[in-house]
């Protein structure tokens, strides 16, 4: 496999209504070369497209309440968490998983991702609440391959440079040699979604975890190379204000649902990474 150089590009926070294609074009013009891969955060695009849901208005079902009270606070906190070697800090958080807000989140997960994904301890089906304000949750793209193609074509028309575009999520894919299982859906050939089971078995067996390439424009980029590029881009991009909603809230010293747009706009964001193969 080739080696890569990666450059993360700083940008303002992409709020709903942001023209993300123009943001990408402005950021990469004069920097990209033909054959480069532009790696874009799925959550940044989804947020710009307005694919966010205010969980505060959701009425949870009995199933969602049971998942929060029993599955999260008991099964994850005392069994699955230690089994999958979650940090003591995260296990402590699971022991006090918020019952009311947690049930609302699990109801959203049940609706968008289904019952199996809802049993994950976070990022259910690609749903993300980190680096988002108030009680908002970001819904993954329904056709990320189409969005990637549109970005590629837009850049080619405006600059004449033929790049590849990859959309990624920090949720992990676990690899055992040439077998790759993700804990969220991916449209990259060779990566299979095993939802909750990918995380559990991947962590128990200590399989190699890498960020998940959700879609890529080139058929010439195989699953293993896509995972390498996703991993490289994730290392240089960073985690914004934190990996989890709890981390973000602690960063700003506020409650989980008290993070504001203004707070998020005050920190550095790197939704784009240019990855170049080193000959």
N, C-alpha and C positions, 0 to 999 in steps of 0.2 A: 504494500500500500504506500502511496506517496506521502510526503510530509507536507505540512501546511504552515502558512503564515496567516495570522488573523488580526484584524484591526476593528475594534469596537467603535462605533460612531455615536457620539452623544447627541441627544435630541431633547426637545421639550416633551413634557408628558402628553401623550396622545389621548385627549379627552374625546367623548362622543362628538361626532361631526367633523373631526379632523380629516383633512384630505391626505390620507396616509400615502397615496401614490406620489403626490407632489413632495411630501416630506422625504420619502425614500429617494426620489429623483434629485432633490436639492442636496441631500447628504452625500450621494455617491458620485455625482457628476464631477469629472476631473480626477477621480480616484480609482474607478474600476477599469479593468482591462477585460478583453474578450477571454472567456473561459473562467473568470472569477465566479464564485458562488456568493450571492447575497443572502445571508441568513436573517430571517425576520421573526420576531417573537409573535406567536399566534395570539397571545393575550393582548398585545399592543394593537394588532389589527382588529380583533374582535371588539375591543373597547372603542376604537375609533369608529367602527361600524355601528356602534350602539347596541351590541349584543350583550347587554348587561341587564340584570334583573335586581330590583330592590326587594330583598328578602323580608324586609320589615312588614310588608303587606301580605305575606303568605300565611295561610291558615294550615297548620300541620295536621296530618292525619294521626290516628292511633299508631299506625305502623312507624311513622316518622318519630313519634314520641318514644316508642319502645326502642328504636335504634339508638336514639340519643341517650336514654336513661340506662338501658341494659347493655346493648352491644358496645357502645363507645366507652361508657364509664366502667363497665365490668370486664367484658370480653377483651377489648383492646387494651385497657389499662392494666389488667392483671394477667392476661394470657398472651394474646397476640403481640402486644407491644414488647414485652421482654423476649418472646420467642423470635421476633424479627429484629431484635437489638436496637430498638428505638432508644434515643437518649433518655436519661433520667428526667431531664427537663420536659421533654415531650410527653413522657409517660405521666408525669405529674399534671401536665395540662389536660391529658385525657381523663384523669381521675376526677377533674372538676369541669368536664366538658359542659358547656352552657346548655341547660335543658330547653329553655324557651327558644333562644336564637338558634341553637343547634338543631332543634326539631324542625324549624323553618327551613334551615339549610338542607336537611335530609329530605324534606318534602320536595324541594326543588330538585334534588338529586334523583329521587324516585321518579319524578315526572320526566326529566330530561335524559337521565342515564340508565334508569332501570334499577331493579332490586339488588342485583349482585354488585354493581358499581357503588351503590349507596352504602354498602357495608365496608367500603374502604375508609381509612381513617382521615383521608383528605384527597383533594383533587379527583373527585368522583367523576369518571368519564371525561376528564379534562376540564371540569368546572373549577374555576379558580377564584379565590377571594382575597389572595394576597396582593398588596400594592394597589388596592382599590379602596375608595372612600366609603364611609358610613356602613350601610348594610348591603352594599352591592356585591353581586357575584357575576363573574364573566362566563358566558356560555361559549364553548368551542365553535369553530367555524364548521358549517355543514358541508361545504365544498371547498376545502383548502387548496386542492389541486387546481381548481378554476381560478382562485385568487392568485396563486403563484404564477400561473400562465399569464394572467392579465398584467401583473407587475413586470414580468419579463418582457412582454410585448411593449408595454408603456416605455420602459427604459430603452429598448431597442429603437423605437420610433423617435424618441427625443434625443438620444445621444449617438445612435449608430453602433453602440457597443453591445455585443451578444454575450449576455451573462446568463448564468443559471440562478434560479431562485429556490430557496428552501425555507419552508415554514416550520418552526420548531416549538416544542413545549418542554419545559424543564422537568416534567414528570418522566420517570425513568423507564428505559427499556433494559432488560437484563439479557446478557448473551452467554451462551455456552457453545464455544467454537462458532459454527455457522448457524446456530439456532438462536433466534432473537424473539423474545416475548415482551410485549409492552403491557403496561397497566392501563393504557388508554388507547382508543382507536388511532391507527395510522394508515395512510394510503400509500405507503412505500412498500413495494413488493419485497417479500422476505421477512417482514416484521408482522408477527401475529399478536393480536390482542387477547390476553388472558385475564384482563381486569384485575380483581383482587388477588387472584392466584399468582399472577406474575410477581406482584410485590412480595407476597408471603414466601413463595418458593425461591425467588431471586435473592431475598435477604437471608433466608435460612441456609441456602446452599452457597452463599457468598459469591454469587455470580457478578460479573462485571456490569455495573450500572452506568448508563449514559443517557443524556437527554434524548427525547424522542423526536426524530424527524417526522413531522406530520404529513408533509407533502413535498415533492421536489420535481422540478420541471424536466430534468434530464433522465431518460431511460438508461443512459450510460453510467449513472451513479448507482452502484449496487447498495444493498442494505448495509453492509459493513462499512463502506466508504461514507454513506450518509450518516451513519452513527458516529464515525470518527469526526466528520465535519461538525455535527451537532455538539459533540463533546468539546471540541476546540472552541467553538463559538460561545458555549456556555461558560467556559473558564474565563474568557476575556470580558464577557458581558457583565458578570456579577449578578447580585440579587436585589438591586434597587434598595428599598428601605428594609428588606428582610425576606427570608424564604417563606415564612408563614404569616398569616394575619396577626398571630400573637407577636411575632417578631417586629412587625411593622408598628403595631400599637405600642410596644415597649420602646421602639426607637423614638417615637414622638411623645412618649410618656402620657398616653391617653388610653381610654377604653377602646376595645376592638372596634366598636361601631362609631367611634368619635373621630377617626381619621378623616380629614377633609381633603378636598381637591387641592386647596392651597398648600397644605402640608406636603402632599405628593409632588406638587409642582416645584417645591423648594429643593428637591434632591436631584442628583444626576441620574439620568435614564439613558440606557444604551439598548434600544430596541433593534438596532441593526449591527450586523457584523459582516465585514468583507473577508472572505476566506479565499486564499490563493494557493494553488499547488506549487510546491518548491521543486524545481527540476533537479 
